[in-house]
Amino acid sequence: MIRLLTHYDIAAWLKLAKEVEHLFGPMTDSEDFKNGIKQCIENKNAYGMENSDGVLAGIIAIDRERNEILWLAVGQQFRGNNYGDRLIKKAIDLMQSNGNIFVRTFAENMDEGKAARSIYEKNGFKFLKGAGKNPANIETVIMIKQV
C-alpha cells in the first residue's frame, strides 16, 4: 500500500537513508536533509510503500513545483517486489498534469544504480543530460519523462 508519509515516519526514512548513503552521499547527519524530509512531509510530497506487514519498505519524495522526483529508495530486503516501480507510477500520476517530469539518477555505467535507472526507463524516462557527480562521488544524469 502506498500512503502519504507523516512526521511519525521520519525515523524510518532516516533508517532507509542510512542504508543508501553509500549511493547518495551523507544524509542522516545532515540538518539540511532532515529539514528537507520534514518539508516534503508537511507539503504532502512524500509517499511510502508499506509491505503486507505494514513495514515501510520504500519512499519517494517529489517537488510538484519543479515537477521532479527528488528521492527514491527501497530497502535492500524489499527489493524485487516492484515497490520502486509502484512508487514511480504514483509520482507520475501526481505530476503528469503539470508537464514533463524530471529525475536525477545514476549514470549508465553505475552497476548499483542499474535497477533504479531501469525502472525509470520502463516508465518512459529518457536521458536528457549529464548531471555530474553526486555527494557520494557517483556520476549522475538527468532523465525526463515527456508528457
C-alpha positions as CSV (number, residue, x, y, z in Angstrom):
1,M,0.0,0.0,0.0
2,I,1.2,3.5,-0.9
3,R,0.4,6.2,1.6
4,L,1.4,9.8,2.5
5,L,4.1,10.0,5.0
6,T,3.7,11.7,8.3
7,H,6.1,13.0,10.9
8,Y,5.8,9.6,12.6
9,D,7.7,8.2,9.6
10,I,10.8,10.3,9.9
11,A,12.8,7.7,11.9
12,A,12.0,5.1,9.3
13,W,13.0,7.5,6.5
14,L,16.3,8.2,8.2
15,K,16.9,4.4,8.7
16,L,16.4,3.9,4.9
17,A,18.6,6.9,4.1
18,K,21.4,5.4,6.2
19,E,21.1,2.2,4.2
20,V,21.7,4.0,0.8
21,E,24.2,6.7,1.9
22,H,26.9,4.9,0.0
23,L,25.0,5.7,-3.2
24,F,23.7,9.2,-2.4
25,G,26.2,10.6,0.0
26,P,25.9,11.6,3.6
27,M,22.3,12.3,4.7
28,T,21.4,11.1,8.1
29,D,23.7,13.5,10.0
30,S,22.7,16.5,7.8
31,E,20.3,19.0,9.2
32,D,19.5,20.1,5.7
33,F,18.4,16.6,4.8
34,K,16.4,16.3,7.9
35,N,14.7,19.6,7.3
36,G,14.1,18.6,3.7
37,I,12.3,15.5,4.6
38,K,10.2,17.4,7.2
39,Q,9.3,19.9,4.5
40,C,8.4,17.1,2.0
41,I,6.1,15.6,4.6
42,E,4.5,18.9,5.5
43,N,3.9,19.7,1.8
44,K,2.4,16.3,1.2
45,N,5.1,15.4,-1.2
46,A,6.4,12.2,0.4
47,Y,4.9,8.8,-0.1
48,G,5.8,5.5,1.4
49,M,5.3,1.9,0.3
50,E,4.3,-0.5,3.0
51,N,4.7,-4.2,2.7
52,S,1.9,-6.6,3.7
53,D,3.1,-6.4,7.3
54,G,2.8,-2.6,7.4
55,V,6.5,-2.1,7.3
56,L,7.7,1.0,5.4
57,A,9.7,-0.6,2.6
58,G,10.3,2.3,0.2
59,I,10.0,6.1,-0.1
60,I,9.6,8.6,-2.9
61,A,9.7,12.3,-2.5
62,I,8.7,14.8,-5.2
63,D,8.8,18.5,-5.9
64,R,5.5,19.5,-7.5
65,E,6.7,23.0,-8.4
66,R,9.7,21.7,-10.3
67,N,7.9,18.6,-11.4
68,E,10.8,16.5,-10.2
69,I,11.3,13.2,-8.4
70,L,13.7,14.2,-5.6
71,W,14.4,11.0,-3.8
72,L,13.6,7.3,-4.2
73,A,14.8,4.4,-2.2
74,V,13.6,0.9,-1.4
75,G,15.1,-1.1,1.4
76,Q,17.6,-3.8,0.4
77,Q,15.4,-6.6,1.9
78,F,12.3,-5.4,0.0
79,R,13.8,-5.1,-3.5
80,G,12.5,-7.2,-6.3
81,N,8.8,-6.7,-5.3
82,N,8.1,-3.8,-7.7
83,Y,7.9,-1.3,-4.9
84,G,10.1,1.2,-6.7
85,D,8.1,0.8,-9.8
86,R,4.8,1.4,-8.0
87,L,6.3,4.5,-6.2
88,I,7.4,6.0,-9.5
89,K,4.0,5.3,-11.1
90,K,2.4,7.2,-8.1
91,A,4.8,10.1,-8.6
92,I,3.9,10.2,-12.4
93,D,0.2,10.2,-11.6
94,L,0.7,13.1,-9.2
95,M,2.8,15.2,-11.6
96,Q,1.9,14.4,-15.2
97,S,-0.8,17.0,-15.5
98,N,1.9,19.7,-14.8
99,G,4.0,18.7,-17.9
100,N,7.4,17.0,-18.3
101,I,8.8,15.1,-15.2
102,F,12.5,15.1,-14.3
103,V,14.7,13.0,-12.1
104,R,18.4,12.9,-11.3
105,T,19.6,9.3,-11.2
106,F,22.7,7.2,-11.7
107,A,24.6,7.2,-15.0
108,E,24.5,4.1,-17.2
109,N,27.9,2.9,-16.1
110,M,27.0,2.7,-12.4
111,D,26.2,-1.0,-11.6
112,E,24.4,-0.4,-8.3
113,G,22.2,2.1,-10.0
114,K,21.1,0.0,-12.9
115,A,17.9,-1.3,-11.2
116,A,16.8,2.3,-10.5
117,R,17.6,3.5,-13.9
118,S,15.9,0.5,-15.5
119,I,12.7,1.3,-13.6
120,Y,12.7,4.9,-14.7
121,E,13.3,3.8,-18.3
122,K,10.5,1.3,-18.0
123,N,8.2,4.2,-17.0
124,G,9.1,6.3,-20.0
125,F,12.0,8.4,-18.8
126,K,14.8,9.1,-21.3
127,F,18.3,10.5,-20.9
128,L,18.3,14.3,-21.1
129,K,21.8,15.3,-20.0
130,G,24.7,14.6,-17.7
131,A,24.5,16.0,-14.2
132,G,27.9,15.4,-12.7
133,K,28.8,13.6,-9.6
134,N,26.6,13.3,-6.6
135,P,27.8,13.7,-3.0
136,A,28.8,10.0,-3.0
137,N,31.1,10.8,-6.0
138,I,28.9,8.8,-8.4
139,E,28.2,10.0,-11.9
140,T,24.6,11.0,-12.4
141,V,22.3,12.1,-15.2
142,I,19.0,14.0,-15.6
143,M,16.2,11.9,-17.2
144,I,12.9,13.3,-18.5
145,K,9.5,11.8,-19.0
146,Q,7.8,13.9,-21.6
147,V,4.0,14.1,-21.2
